[in-house]
């Protein structure tokens, strides 16, 4: 079920199309809602004459005039967004302040650095597929940018984290290896080895240990981490609950029905991670 937005300003006869989100916006309040919930996706292209003109046609000429003056004055994006959000009383001051602070953090950074910030925030918010697209776009453009090997290595590392969250451990292991080859960070090396253990690929694990001259104590540490995780209290207690559930539902069909409900919940949670 979607959220209801109380609109005090006019509803647009012709919507404003936000290309990055493939979304039509029908009111100033809806535009404010979009900005507040997609702040990390807002870039300098968002502050456009086209947007101001749409607001003038569909919302009010006075609002259009105020925003165009901000654009003509060459003010930063954060000022434009602050002005736009304050044209409506839809958002509380704290949310406006938060959105403006986030956008300010992008200013005085290169486009590729801004892209990484957006991708990292998408990953933090569990928007995994969106983050993957963003990281891959950075890698596609990296040859044309003046960035360090370490920076690109960190992009590969975070892309690998995305794949790990989706249980694509083979893809994750490849990305972690690229990351380590570029950034030479121990965390990328350890994560790569963990990926092989998660795949239960003993041969691959041993080959990588030999290839990168991993000390024996570190290799054993990685094995222990994965083993401890796979036998953690949460997992063993869940296994115990399944066993108990099987004894509680002596009828096979009833047990299978309850098991199907658990699997459906897992599928729903996984699909949430895959949502764009």
N, C-alpha and C positions, 0 to 999 in steps of 0.2 A: 504494500500500500504506500502511495506517495505522500509527501508532506503537503499540507495546505498552506498557502501563502496569502495573507491578507493584503490586498492591493488597494491603496488609497489613490495612487496615480492612475491615469487612464490605461486601459488594456489596448495594446497595439492591434490595429487591423492587419498590418503587415509585420511579421516578426523580424527580429534581427538574428541573422545566422552566424553562430560562432563556429568557424571552420575547424579549429583544433579539437573541439568537443563534438562536432557534428550535431549541433543542438540549436533549436529555435528558441529565442527568448521573446516573451510577449509583454513584459512589463518591467518597470524600473526596479521593483521589488525582486522580481525573479532574477534580474541581472545582478543585484546585490547578493542574493543567495548564491548564485553561481560563483561570484568572486570569492565569497567567504569560504566556500567549500572546495574551491579549486585554485587557491591562491598560488600554489607552487607552479601552476601551469600558465599563469599570466606573464606575458612578455611584452616588450615595447611595442610590438605590432598591435597589441590590444587597444592602446590609446590612439585611435584613428579618427580622422575627419568623418569617415563613414559612420562610425558609432555615434559621434556627436550629432550628425545630420539626422540619424534615425531617432535619437532622443528628441531632437527638435520637432520632427514630424509627428511622432507618436506620443510624446510625453509633454513637452512644452518648450517654447522658444527661449524662455529665460534660462532654463537648464542648459540648453544647447550653447547659448552665448557664454555662460560661465565656463563650460568645459573647453570651448574653442579658445578662449582667452588664456587658459592654462597651457594649451598646446602651443599657441603662438608665442607665449613667453618662454618656451623651451624648458619648462619645469620638468623635473624627473618623474618617472612613472609613478613613484610612491605618492607624489603630490596630486597627480591626476586621479589616482584611485581613491585617495582620501577625499578629494573634492566630490567625486562621483558618489561614493558611499554616503556622504553627508547630505546629498540632495534628497535622500529618502530617510525617513525615520524607522526604516525596517530593522536595521541592525543596531544593537546597543553599542555604546561608545567603546566598551572593552573589546568587542569583536572587530570593530573598525580599526582600533589601535593595533590589534594583533595582526590583521591583514596587512596594514601599512608597514609594520615592522618587518614582516617577512619579505615583502617586496623590496624594502630598503636594503635588505641583506644581499640582494642580487645586484644592486647598483655598484658601479666602479669595478665590476668583474667582467672578464671576457665572456663571450657567448658560450664557449665550451665549459667554463667554470660554472656558469649559471645552469647549464644543462645538467651538470653533475649534481648540483644542489637539488634541482627538481627531481632527478632520478632517485637520489638518496632519500628524499622526503617521501616519495611514492613507495619506496621499499619499506620505510619505517611505518607507513600507514597500511601496510599489507596489500597495496595495489601492485601485485607482483608482475602481472603481464604488462601493465603500463610502464613499470620500471624497466622491464626487459627491453621494450621498444625504445625507451629513452637511452639506455646504455648502448644498445646496438647502433642507434643513430650517432651517438658520440664517437664510437669506434669507426663508423663509416667516414666521419668527417675529420678524424684525428690526423690523417696524413697532411691535411691542409692547414693544420693549426700548429703553433709554436708551443708545444707542451712537452714535458719531460717523460722519459720512459716510466718513471715511478708513477706519474699521474695516470698514464694509460694502463699500467699494471693494476692500479687500484680500481680502475673501471672494470677490467676483466675479473678482478676479485669479487666486486659487488654483483656483477652479472652472474658469477658462479653461485653466490649466495641465493640469488633469485631462483636459479635452477634447483638448488638444494631444497628450498622451501616447497618446491613442487615435486620433490622426490625424483628429479631427473639427475641422478648421481653420476651417470656417465658423462653427460654434458657438463655437469659441475666440475668433475675431475679435470676435464680438458681445459676449461676456463681458469681453474685455479692454477694449473701448470703454466699457462700463458702468463698469468699474473705473476707467479714466482720468477719466471724467466726475465720479467721486466722490472719488477720492484724489489726482488730479492728479499722479501719480507718473510720472516719465519711463520707468521700467521697464515700466509698463503700456502706455504709448503705443508704445514700441519693440516690445513683444511683439505688440500688435495689428497693427502694420505687417508684422512678420515673418510673421504668420498669412496676410496677403494675399499675400505673396511665396510662401509655401508652397503656396497655392492656385493660384499662377500667374495671379492676378487683377490684371493690370497696371492696368486701368481703376479697379478698386476701390482699389488702392494709391494711385494718383494723386489720387483724390477725397478720401481720408482725409488725405493730405499737405496738400492745399489747405484742407480743412475745419478742421484743427487747426494751420494755419500752421507746419508742420514745416519747419525750415531745410533748405536744399538739401544741406548737408554731412551732416546726420543721415539724410536720406532715402537718400543714396548709401551711407552707412555700413551701413544696414539691408540694402540690396541686396547689398552685399559680404558681409555676415555669412551671408546665406542662400545666396549663390552659393558661397562658400568651404565651407560645410557640405555642400552637395550635390555638391561636387567634392573632398571630403576624401580623404585617402589610404585610409581604410577602405573608402569606397564605390568608388573607382577600382580598388583591389586586388581587391575582390569581383567587379567587372566583368571584370577580367583573368582571374580564376579561372574565371568562367563561360565565357569565350571559350576558355580552355585546355581546360576540361571538354568543350566541344563538339568540339574536335579530338581529344581522348583517346577519346571514345566516338563512333566514326565511325558506328556503327549508331544511327539516329534514335530507335528505341524505347529503347535503353539510356540515351541522353542524356535523353530525356523522363522516364524512371524516376528518374534521379538528380535532375533538376530538381524532380520531384514530391516527393521526399523533403525537399528544402530548403524547399519551399513548406509542406509539412506541419509542419515544425519551426517555421516562422514563425507558422503558424496556432495551433500549440500555445502558443507564447510569448505571442501576442496574447490567446488565450483565458485565459491565466493572469492577464493584466492585467484582464480583464473579470470574473474570478471574484468572487463576493460572499462 
